[in-house]
Every structure is written in C-alpha cells, then in structure tokens.
Amino acid sequence: MNSLSNYTRFIPYLYFLSCIIYWFTTVNQTEGIKAYPILLCSIPFIWQVLKPNKTLNLTLGITFMCLSSYLILAYISDLVQITQLSNATKQFVLVGGLFVLLNFVMALWIIRNSLSRRY
C-alpha cells in the first residue's frame, strides 16, 4: 500500500498528458501535420514525471489553476445561455462539466504536491 501512495502524486500529470494526447489525436484526424505542435504542451508534464522540479510544478499548478478558473467561468456563462436542453445538449453539459471540474481538481492537486512534497 505504501508503494501505491508513492505513485498517486503522478495522477494529475498523467491526466493532463491524456488530455493532450486526446486533443492531439482529435486535431490530427482533421488537420493532419498541423497538430504536432500540440505535443509540445506535453513536455513539462513528461519532465515532471521523469525528473520532478518544485519550481516547474508550482508554475504548472498556478497556470492550470488560472486556465481552469477561466474554463469554469466560460462553462457557467455557456450553461446560463442554454434555453432548450435536448439529449445531446444534456450529454455535452454533463461531459463538459466533468472535464472542467477534473481540470480544476487536478490543478489543485499539482499545487498541493508542490507545497507538500520534497523533490
């Protein structure tokens, strides 16, 4: 059980890596070679998994906390303007809300790791 708790600090980085990979594959199917710069976004997360750095960790946490806060505001403003909810819209609202909430929680987790862990 102790070894499992050592690997839980990598969960937020793996989450953001999986989001970047999903974003890359989606854009790659439509745009082709133009999607490859998206992979550059994964470099800091891979670096944190392989060789953790407290400064980079705090920078990633604060950056994604700001982006997640903006996503929450955009999600709420979009939710307020929807008047009729079809089944597809309800599914989009549910998945979008889950994505926004997970981004916020993972950004908090990164900040928590940078404040509490020694590297």
Backbone bond lengths (Angstrom), bond angles and torsions (degrees), N, CA, C in turn:
res aa  C-N    CA-C-N  psi(-1)  N-CA   C-N-CA  omega(-1)  CA-C   N-CA-C  phi
1 M - - - 1.448 - - 1.524 110.71 -
2 N 1.329 116.48 -33.66 1.446 120.38 -179.81 1.526 110.89 -64.65
3 S 1.329 117.21 -38.37 1.462 119.68 179.61 1.527 111.27 -68.14
4 L 1.332 118.03 -30.67 1.458 121.47 177.68 1.522 110.73 -66.67
5 S 1.312 117.33 -38.07 1.463 119.87 179.29 1.524 111.80 -70.27
6 N 1.333 118.15 -22.37 1.463 120.24 175.10 1.518 111.89 -69.20
7 Y 1.321 117.76 -29.57 1.457 121.78 -177.27 1.525 113.28 -91.06
8 T 1.319 119.03 -10.12 1.462 120.14 -179.35 1.523 112.36 -68.50
9 R 1.312 118.06 -20.88 1.468 119.29 179.22 1.514 111.94 -70.94
10 F 1.339 118.15 -14.85 1.456 121.70 179.14 1.531 113.26 -88.55
11 I 1.311 118.57 -6.99 1.468 121.77 -175.99 1.525 112.66 -58.94
12 P 1.351 120.64 -47.23 1.473 117.71 -179.24 1.525 113.25 -63.93
13 Y 1.322 117.63 -35.22 1.464 120.06 179.54 1.521 110.81 -68.79
14 L 1.310 116.43 -40.61 1.460 120.42 177.97 1.531 111.08 -67.62
15 Y 1.337 116.45 -33.57 1.466 119.97 176.08 1.523 110.55 -63.37
16 F 1.331 117.05 -49.98 1.459 119.63 -179.63 1.527 111.60 -66.72
17 L 1.329 117.95 -33.30 1.467 120.34 174.09 1.525 111.17 -63.22
18 S 1.326 116.70 -41.54 1.462 119.22 179.19 1.530 110.93 -67.13
19 C 1.336 118.17 -35.84 1.471 120.88 175.54 1.521 110.88 -64.19
20 I 1.326 117.47 -41.20 1.460 121.36 179.27 1.528 110.55 -66.45
21 I 1.316 117.41 -40.64 1.467 120.72 178.92 1.525 110.75 -65.50
22 Y 1.337 116.67 -40.68 1.468 120.15 177.17 1.527 110.44 -64.11
23 W 1.328 116.61 -43.72 1.459 121.39 178.42 1.532 110.53 -61.20
24 F 1.336 116.10 -43.23 1.458 120.69 179.12 1.528 111.79 -62.05
25 T 1.327 117.28 -47.47 1.468 119.38 -177.54 1.523 111.57 -66.26
26 T 1.327 117.14 -35.83 1.467 119.91 178.52 1.521 111.09 -66.60
27 V 1.322 116.63 -46.27 1.467 120.16 -179.66 1.526 110.54 -70.74
28 N 1.321 117.32 -34.57 1.463 121.20 -179.27 1.528 111.62 -63.93
29 Q 1.318 117.45 -32.93 1.458 120.46 179.38 1.523 112.06 -68.31
30 T 1.320 116.78 -29.74 1.466 119.33 -177.46 1.519 113.18 -101.50
31 E 1.323 117.89 -36.85 1.460 121.17 -172.85 1.529 113.83 -103.55
32 G 1.308 118.00 -20.30 1.456 121.04 179.88 1.520 112.78 77.88
33 I 1.311 116.95 -127.00 1.461 122.77 -172.79 1.525 112.91 -65.73
34 K 1.317 117.98 -20.31 1.462 121.50 179.52 1.523 112.66 -66.74
35 A 1.320 118.53 -11.78 1.454 122.03 -177.43 1.525 113.27 -83.69
36 Y 1.305 118.21 -14.77 1.459 120.52 -173.98 1.525 115.25 -65.83
37 P 1.335 121.04 -29.84 1.472 118.61 173.92 1.528 113.83 -62.17
38 I 1.319 117.52 -20.09 1.462 120.58 177.00 1.529 110.17 -62.54
39 L 1.318 116.83 -32.87 1.459 120.45 179.91 1.527 112.52 -64.23
40 L 1.313 117.84 -21.65 1.467 120.54 176.82 1.524 112.02 -63.98
41 C 1.326 116.36 -25.54 1.471 120.34 177.95 1.526 111.78 -66.72
42 S 1.307 117.81 -20.72 1.463 120.90 -176.92 1.530 113.06 -83.42
43 I 1.318 118.25 -13.65 1.467 120.94 -175.69 1.535 112.90 -59.07
44 P 1.351 120.46 -47.24 1.472 118.09 179.97 1.530 113.53 -62.73
45 F 1.331 117.21 -34.30 1.461 120.04 -179.72 1.528 111.30 -71.90
46 I 1.312 116.56 -39.19 1.470 119.82 175.99 1.523 109.72 -64.67
47 W 1.328 116.32 -39.86 1.467 121.05 178.63 1.528 110.45 -62.26
48 Q 1.324 117.54 -40.57 1.462 120.97 179.84 1.524 112.00 -66.50
49 V 1.314 117.19 -32.99 1.462 119.93 178.80 1.527 110.33 -73.32
50 L 1.335 116.40 -41.74 1.463 119.95 -175.89 1.529 112.98 -80.38
51 K 1.317 116.92 -46.23 1.463 121.30 -177.54 1.530 108.59 -139.06
52 P 1.333 117.65 88.26 1.466 120.67 -174.49 1.526 112.95 -61.56
53 N 1.318 115.23 143.44 1.441 123.46 179.42 1.529 107.61 -136.18
54 K 1.319 117.70 126.73 1.455 121.13 -174.13 1.524 111.91 -66.86
55 T 1.322 117.36 -38.99 1.462 120.51 -179.38 1.522 111.45 -67.01
56 L 1.320 116.55 -45.60 1.459 120.47 177.63 1.524 110.46 -63.54
57 N 1.308 116.73 -37.97 1.455 121.23 179.36 1.523 111.04 -62.18
58 L 1.327 117.02 -46.11 1.452 120.73 179.65 1.525 110.67 -66.17
59 T 1.322 117.13 -39.18 1.461 121.13 178.15 1.528 111.08 -63.61
60 L 1.331 116.82 -44.64 1.470 120.01 177.14 1.524 111.06 -62.47
61 G 1.328 116.91 -42.09 1.457 120.43 -179.44 1.517 112.38 -63.05
62 I 1.322 117.20 -45.67 1.467 120.31 -179.19 1.523 110.64 -68.41
63 T 1.325 117.11 -41.27 1.465 120.24 179.24 1.517 111.45 -61.13
64 F 1.332 116.63 -48.04 1.460 118.80 -178.27 1.511 112.77 -75.96
65 M 1.325 118.30 -19.75 1.465 120.54 172.16 1.529 109.02 -68.69
66 C 1.334 117.00 -43.06 1.472 120.46 177.48 1.528 110.83 -64.05
67 L 1.336 116.82 -45.20 1.462 119.98 178.76 1.530 111.49 -63.43
68 S 1.316 116.77 -38.47 1.468 120.46 179.51 1.524 110.87 -68.77
69 S 1.308 117.23 -36.80 1.465 119.88 176.72 1.525 110.41 -64.13
70 Y 1.325 116.23 -41.70 1.462 120.08 176.31 1.534 110.38 -63.56
71 L 1.325 117.84 -40.95 1.461 120.95 177.50 1.525 111.68 -62.09
72 I 1.322 116.76 -38.55 1.467 120.38 178.54 1.520 110.14 -63.92
73 L 1.330 117.27 -45.46 1.466 120.39 178.19 1.524 111.58 -62.66
74 A 1.330 117.23 -42.48 1.464 120.62 178.61 1.525 110.78 -65.54
75 Y 1.318 117.23 -39.50 1.466 121.16 179.51 1.520 111.11 -64.93
76 I 1.317 116.79 -43.66 1.464 120.52 -179.36 1.530 110.56 -66.64
77 S 1.337 117.22 -42.44 1.465 119.02 179.13 1.526 111.34 -66.21
78 D 1.308 117.75 -34.83 1.457 120.72 176.75 1.525 110.92 -70.43
79 L 1.296 117.02 -36.96 1.464 121.64 -179.70 1.518 111.27 -67.36
80 V 1.310 117.24 -35.66 1.460 121.34 -179.01 1.526 111.02 -69.37
81 Q 1.329 118.51 -33.49 1.455 121.73 -176.31 1.528 113.58 -81.85
82 I 1.321 118.30 -9.30 1.468 120.88 179.31 1.528 108.07 -79.96
83 T 1.328 116.20 121.94 1.459 119.64 -179.01 1.520 111.93 -99.50
84 Q 1.319 117.06 -46.83 1.454 120.15 178.90 1.525 108.62 -105.67
85 L 1.306 115.63 132.62 1.462 120.30 -178.81 1.525 109.89 -111.18
86 S 1.307 116.50 105.72 1.456 120.53 172.97 1.524 107.96 -84.82
87 N 1.313 117.12 176.23 1.459 120.39 -179.90 1.524 111.30 -64.06
88 A 1.331 116.81 -40.58 1.463 120.03 178.92 1.523 110.63 -65.20
89 T 1.325 116.50 -38.49 1.464 120.38 178.93 1.518 110.78 -67.73
90 K 1.313 117.46 -40.70 1.464 120.65 177.74 1.524 110.91 -62.15
91 Q 1.322 117.09 -40.54 1.459 120.99 178.43 1.528 110.22 -66.02
92 F 1.339 117.55 -41.93 1.456 121.15 177.73 1.528 110.95 -62.81
93 V 1.315 117.25 -42.06 1.463 121.47 -179.92 1.532 109.91 -64.58
94 L 1.311 117.60 -40.77 1.454 121.31 179.67 1.528 111.71 -66.71
95 V 1.317 117.47 -48.30 1.468 121.35 -179.33 1.525 110.51 -67.68
96 G 1.327 116.98 -41.28 1.462 120.61 177.85 1.517 112.19 -63.64
97 G 1.315 116.84 -41.44 1.464 120.24 177.83 1.514 112.19 -65.66
98 L 1.311 116.95 -38.58 1.457 121.03 177.11 1.531 110.91 -64.86
99 F 1.332 116.55 -41.67 1.462 121.33 177.95 1.531 111.13 -62.88
100 V 1.316 117.00 -45.54 1.465 121.63 -179.50 1.527 110.26 -63.84
101 L 1.301 116.99 -44.32 1.466 120.99 179.94 1.530 111.43 -65.04
102 L 1.325 117.51 -43.40 1.470 120.30 178.81 1.523 111.99 -64.52
103 N 1.335 117.69 -38.70 1.463 119.83 176.56 1.519 110.89 -61.00
104 F 1.312 116.94 -42.64 1.463 121.20 -179.86 1.527 111.05 -64.97
105 V 1.323 116.45 -45.01 1.467 120.75 -179.41 1.528 111.04 -65.14
106 M 1.321 117.31 -41.59 1.464 120.02 179.94 1.528 111.47 -67.68
107 A 1.328 117.67 -35.54 1.463 120.20 176.17 1.535 110.33 -66.06
108 L 1.323 116.64 -40.30 1.470 119.74 174.90 1.517 111.20 -62.52
109 W 1.323 116.77 -39.55 1.461 121.60 -179.79 1.530 110.90 -64.65
110 I 1.342 116.72 -39.05 1.461 119.89 177.73 1.529 110.15 -64.10
111 I 1.327 116.78 -43.48 1.473 119.67 178.33 1.522 110.17 -63.80
112 R 1.307 117.36 -41.26 1.461 121.04 178.15 1.519 110.69 -61.44
113 N 1.333 116.90 -42.01 1.469 120.10 177.76 1.519 111.36 -62.43
114 S 1.313 117.42 -40.25 1.459 119.62 -177.12 1.517 111.93 -72.47
115 L 1.322 117.77 -26.38 1.460 120.03 179.57 1.517 112.80 -87.22
116 S 1.333 117.90 -26.37 1.458 119.25 -173.00 1.524 114.62 -107.86
117 R 1.309 118.72 -21.77 1.464 121.17 -175.17 1.512 111.49 -96.01
118 R 1.326 114.59 150.96 1.445 121.29 171.39 1.512 108.51 -100.12
119 Y 1.314 115.62 139.38 1.467 120.47 -179.38 1.494 110.50 -112.64
